[in-house]
Amino acid sequence: MDFLLDGFLAITWKQIIMYIIGILLIYLAIQKEYEPSLLLPMGFGAILVNLPFTGVLNQYMSGVGETNGIIEWLFHIGIEASEALPILLFIGIGAMIDFGPLLSNPVMFLFGAAAQFGIFVAICLAALLGFDLKDAASIGIIGAADGPTSILVSQILDSKYIGAIAVAAYSYMALVPIVQPFAIKLVTTKKERCIRMKYKANTVSKQMRIAFPIIVTFIVGFIAPSSVALVGFLMFGNLIRECGVLGTLSETAQTSLANLITLFLGITISFSMQAESFVQIDTLLIMGIGLLAFVFDTIGGVLFAKCMNIFLKGKINPMIGAAGISAFPMSSRVVQKLALKEDPQNILIMHAAGANVSGQIASVIAGGLIINLVSAYL
């Protein structure tokens, strides 16, 4: 009973806030179905790591001394020491992606690059608010709209805000259907949103589908070497999908591997959600900057499309630019839904999907470039 009483007395107000945050994340995962595979384990993990005197972090064993608890051990092995979990997840992501819409309309590559604008806005804003360069860069990568990339970059740059960054990245990815329509309507007119685009169903050969991940890996390896771990595993997963001789492995990568790594990643990242380091004013600032990053990603892509329309005879629906973020396939679905709302016969899904998968590549390249630039400066 004394031990039980000690446990209650040891709870701080910051830990109570973390319990509330954990329950909120679980609620969003179950009731709202916002990224449930990640928000649920992150929410439950946030509760676990803030319970006093538990063994999920460090624990004392008689005759052995202090040892790492299970969550601390997973964090050290899977993220801190090797970054293995977020990198391995890219195999599953790559196996899920069909680059066909992008290969049949290569101009969509441009929108993937343009929609990374929010990264640099967020970095500048974070720096102006007093975060040091490595933390500002880690916070800025929330704008990649890519959870694993955000976790990996913040870990490599040794940011002390990895927990807040992960929560912001995955929370706003889940809120893309809410954030993006607001940002799109902010910078477009109804007439622009009603622009129709013809889609030429160019057949992409199997040889091209196989060659693409290999070629991209070579190009990225020379342009942004720090991105190779990210892009390389993404492209390896896609090669498994497209080669045609590894059907079982492709299915495993898309389901069992991706699900298992996602589960472990969600519960492991909760190590960085301990109350003393998480409940700070800086966490609120990071959440705010992350939201602005997503908004400016969308605006950057839309404005780029509008600029292209100045020179193009066949106009592009500016909403396509918004699909250039990495949140696949949610962003392309948002664009299609908005298009149908404005014009029930306007089909943009294939164009949007091309821009969306381009964003997957662009986000990991942007992550590698940020690592290169910050590492060179420091």
N, C-alpha and C positions, 0 to 999 in steps of 0.2 A: 504493500500500500504506500509505503514511504517513497518507493521508486516511482510509482504511478503519480504521486503528488509532485515529486521532483520534475517529472516530465511536463506536467501542466504548468508548473511555475517557471519552467525554462523557456516557454513559448514567448516570443517577443511580438510586438505589434507588426514588425516587418514580416515575420513568418505568417501571421494571420492574413496579411495582404497577399502573400504568395499562395496561401490556401484558396483565397477568393479567385486569384488569377487562374490557378489550376482548375478550379471548378468551372470557371468561365470558358476556358479552352475546351474542357470536356463537353460542356453544353453546346458550344459552337460546332464541335465535331459531330455530336450525336443528333441534336435537335435541328441544326441548320445545315448539317452535312458539309461544312467548310473544311476541306482537306482533312477528313477524319483520320486517315492513316498516319498523319503526323501530329495534328493538334491533340488527338486523344492521348497518345503516349507522352507527348510533351506536357500536357496538363496533369496527367497522373504522376509523371516524374517530378513535376514542380512540387507536388504535395509530398512525395517520398523524401526528396532531398532536404525538405524543411521540417520534417518531424524530428524532434530532439532525441538524442541518444540511440539512433538507429544505426544499423550496420551497412546501409546502402552507400555511405561515403567511406569514412575510415572507421576502423574499429580496433579495439584492443583485445588480443588473445593471450591468455596466460601461457607463459613459456615461449611465446613468439614475439610479443610486442605489438606495436601498431601496424596494421596491414590495411591495404586498400579495400574498401567495400566494393560491391559488384558494379555500381554505377560509376564510381571513380575509376575502377579498373577498366571498364569498357571505354570510358572517355580517354584514358591514357593510351590504351592500345589502338582504339579505332579512330581517334581524331587527333589527339595531341602528339603522339609519337610518329604516326604514319599517315594521317589523313585518309586512312583506308576506306572508311565507311562512305563518305560523300563521293569519293572517286569511283568505288565499285558500283555505286548506284547508277552512274552514268552508263554502264553496260546495259542495264535494264531499260533506261530511258532511250538509249540509241536503238535498242531492239524494238521499241514501240513506235518509232517515228518512221513515217513514209515520206521520203524526200521527193517523191514523184511530182507533186504540184509545184515544188520549187524548181526542179530540173526542167519541167516543161515551160516554165516562165521565169528565166533567170533574173529578170529585172527586179524580182521580189527580194533578191539579196540586199538591195539598197535599203529597203525598209527595215530589215533586221539591224543594220548599222545605225540608221537614223533614230530608231526607237531606244537606243542606249543613251540618249541625251540626258535622261534623268540621273544617270550615274554621276556625271560631271557637275550637274547642278547640285546634287546632294553632297558631293565632296567639298565643293566650294562653300556651301552653306554650313556644313559641319566644321570646317576650318575656321570660318568667321565666328562661329559660336564657341570657339576655344578648344575644340578637340585637337589633339596632336595629329600629325600627318598619317601615321599608320592607322589610328582609330578613325580618322575622317575618311580615309580610303576604304576601310572595312565597312563603315556605315554607308558610304556611297554605293557600294556594290549591291546593296538592297535593291537599287534601281535596275539591276540585271533581271529582276523578276524571276530569279532562279535560286531556290533554296539551297541546294547542295553547293552551288558556286559561292553563295554568300557565306556559308559555313566554312568552306575551304579557304577562301581568301582571308577571312578574319582570323582563322587559325594560323595560317602561314605568316601573316603579318603580326601575329602575337597580340591581337587586340584583346583588351580586358572586357569587351562588351559582346562577346560571342553569343551569349544567351539572349540578350535583348535583340541583337541583329537577327538571330534565327527566328525568334518569335515575330518580329516585324516582317521579315521576308515571307514567311509562310502565311501569316495572317492576311497580309495584303494580296498575296497570290489568291487566297480564297475569296477575297473581296473584289477581285477584278470585275465581276458582273455589276458591282455597285460603283466602283471608282471610275472605270473607263467610260461608261455612257455619259457621266457628268463632264469629264474632261473633253470628250469628243464634241459634245454639244456646245461647249464653251468656245470652240474655235472653228466651228463649221456652221453653214447655213442649211436650211431644209433642202434648198435646191442642190447643194453639193452632196448632201447625204442621199439624194435620189438619183445620182449619176449611175447609169448602168454601164457595165463593162462586159465585153464579149470574152468568152473563154474558149480558146482553141485547145481542144483535147489532144495535144501532141503526145504521141506514144513515146515513152521513155524506155529504151531498150534495157534488157537485163545486163548487158555489158556495161552500160553507162551507170546503172544503179550499183554495180559491184565496184566500178572504178572510182565512183564519187567519194566514198569514205576514205579510200586509199590516197587519192589526190589531195583531198582536204587536209589529211594528216601531214602529208609532205609540206604543203604550203604553210600551214600553221607552224610546223616545226621550224621553218626558216624565219617566219615573220615574228612569231611570239613564242619562243621556246618554253616559257613558263606555262603556256596553255596546253602543252602537249599531253600532260597527264589527264586533263579534263577533256579536251577535244579528242584525243587518241582513244580513250575508253568509250566516249560517245560514239565515235565512228566504228570502233571495234564491235560494239553492240549492233550497230546498223549493218555492218558487214555480215554478221551472223544471220541477221534477218534476211538479207538480200541474196546471199550466196546460193540458197536453194538446196543445200546438202546437209544443213544442220537444223532441220525443222524442230526437233525435240529440244535442242539447246536454245533455240530462239524462243520457243514457248516458255522454257524454264526461266530464261533471262527476263522475259516480260512479266512473268507471274511470280514464281517462287522466289527467285533472287531479288527482284525489285521489292516485293512485299516484305521479305525478311530483312533486307538492309534498311528499308524505310522504317520498319518497326524498331530495330536496334538504334537507328539514328535518332528517332524521336525520343526514346527513353534516355539515350546517352547524353543528348544535348542538354537535358535537364540538369546535369552537373553544374552548368553555368548559370542556373536559375536559383542559386542559393540566395536567401533573403538579403544578407548583408551586402552582396555585390550587385543584386538586381534592383532592389527598391531604392532608387536614386532619382534625382531630377534628370540626370543624364539619360536614364531609360525613357522618360517621357519625351525628351528632345529627340532621341533616336526614333521613336515611334512616329513623331511628327515629321521628321526629315524623310523617313521611309515613305510616308504617305505622299509627300511632295515629289519624291523621286518617281513614284508610279504615275502621278499626274503628269509630270514633265516628260516621262517616257512617251506617254500617249500623245501629248501635245507636240513633241518633237517629231514623231512619226507622221502625224497628221499635217503639220506645217511643211514637212519635206515633200509630201505628196502634192500639196497645194503649189509649192514652188515648181515641181516638175510639170504641173498642168499649164504653167505659163508658156512652156516650150513644146508641149505635146499637142498633136492634133486630136488623137484619141484620148479623151480625158480619163483620168484615174479617179475613182471615188476616194476622197481623202481619208475615209474611215479605214481603208486598207492599211494606211500607215500606222494606225493604232495597233494593228495585229502583229506588228514587228517585235513586240516584246516576247520574252521567253515563256510566258505562261501558256503552255500548249496543253490541250486545244481550247482552253477557256476563252482566250482572247478572240480567236477566229469565230467562235460561236457567238460572242457578244456582238461582233461586227455584223454577222449575218442576221442576228435578231433585230438589231437597229435598222438594218437595211429593209427588212420585211415590214417593220413597223411604219417606215416612211413610204414604202412602195411594196405591196404584197407580192409583186412579181419580180422583184430585184434579187437575183441570186449572185452572191459574192463569195460564197463559202470556199470555192477552190482558190480564188485569188488570196483570200484572207489566210487560208491554210498554208499557202506558199510563203507568205510573209511571216507567218507564225513559226514555221519550222526554221526559217532563216534566223529568226530571233534566238532559237536554241543555240545555233552555232555562234552567232554574234555575242551572246551573253558570256559564253565560256572564253571566247577570245578576249573580250573586254576584261574579264577577270584576270587572265594571264598578263595582259598589258598593264593593268593596275599593279600587279605584283612586281613586274619588271621595273616599272617607273619608280615605285616607292622604294624598292630594294636598292636601286641604283642611287637614289637620292640619299638614303640613310647610310 
